Amino acid sequence: MPENDRLGGCLDEIDLEFVEREATPQLLMKLSIQLHLAGLSLSNTVSVLEIFGVDRARSTVHNWIHKADLQPESGRSPDQIAVDETVIWIDGEKYWLYAAVDPDSNELLHTKLKPTRTNALAEIFFGELTQKHDVEDAVFLVDDATPLKEACRRHGLVFKYERHGDRNSVERVFREVKRRTDCFSNCFSHVDPATADDWLSAFAFAWNQLI
């Protein structure tokens, strides 16, 4: 599929129902949201808007993304699901990013930011995943982390240990998330955890549109 077709399809999926009185044309709002989620910095995104004669602050574009409440599409039925967790820093505090990826399509199925790493929180993440997608017949690819294996057992899900192979799909996602956060490291600055979680969901939405 040509790149411009994929970009157009992604723009169509961005819902701007939150807009009440906004002087910026909605097409430019959608374009700026997509450009930032696709990898352009907020500074460069507002520079693109200036080309069209629209002067907006970086915080304005950030707020558009937050209010759009973008989420990965639900209702998938993958054969395999690679699940992993990684550390994300928010203003010096450690958080855990849980992510589930379909290794056949490389689509992000679900992400969630948690304040710590426990069996109970992993179980909640898997519960959210089972509500969003048809995963009863899927095989979950996990590493040797106890919380992930215990969560699979609690939900009656089939899993197998795999350190590399198809689990590399979720590692690729983590690398891109960390590349995109501030200073090209795994750190969010000057945001609260809820805002970071919203950004990660929006990132997952854009990732699925552009892969």
Secondary structure, 3 states (H helix, E strand, C coil): CCHHHHHHHHHHHCCCCCCCCCCCCHHHHHHHHHHHHCCCCHHHHHHHHHHCCCCCCHHHHHHHHHHHCCCCCCCCCCCEEEEEEEEEEECCEEEEEEEEEECCCCEEEEEEEECCCCHHHHHHHHHHHHHHCCCCCCEEEECCCHHHHHHHHHCCCEEEECCCHHHHHHHHHHHHHHHHCHHHCCEECCCCHHHHHHHHHHHHHHHHHHC
